[in-house]
């Protein structure tokens, strides 16, 4: 069970790093998951559910700061 938790935490951190590297911090700088290099979006959708990232109306996402 601990390995699964560690894997999920690693994936979440990796996705957050991708947002930070692309400077996707607002709706104006939002990117699609493909632009970010995220091809297995489960971790991104978990972050969306947890309000760590937000979605725009055109299928792009950005990291909530604050």
Residue pairs with C-beta under 8 A, 6 or more apart in sequence:
8 43
8 46
11 42
11 43
12 43
12 46
12 47
12 52
14 43
15 36
15 38
15 43
15 44
15 47
16 47
16 52
16 63
18 36
18 37
18 38
19 25
19 31
19 36
19 53
19 61
19 62
19 63
20 63
22 29
22 31
22 35
22 36
23 29
24 30
24 31
24 36
24 60
24 61
24 62
24 63
25 62
25 63
25 65
26 62
27 54
27 56
27 60
27 62
29 62
30 56
30 60
30 61
30 62
31 60
31 61
31 62
32 59
32 60
32 61
33 39
33 41
33 44
33 61
35 60
36 61
38 44
44 53
44 61
47 53
48 54
48 55
48 61
51 64
52 63
52 64
53 61
53 62
53 63
53 64
54 61
54 62
54 64
55 61
56 62
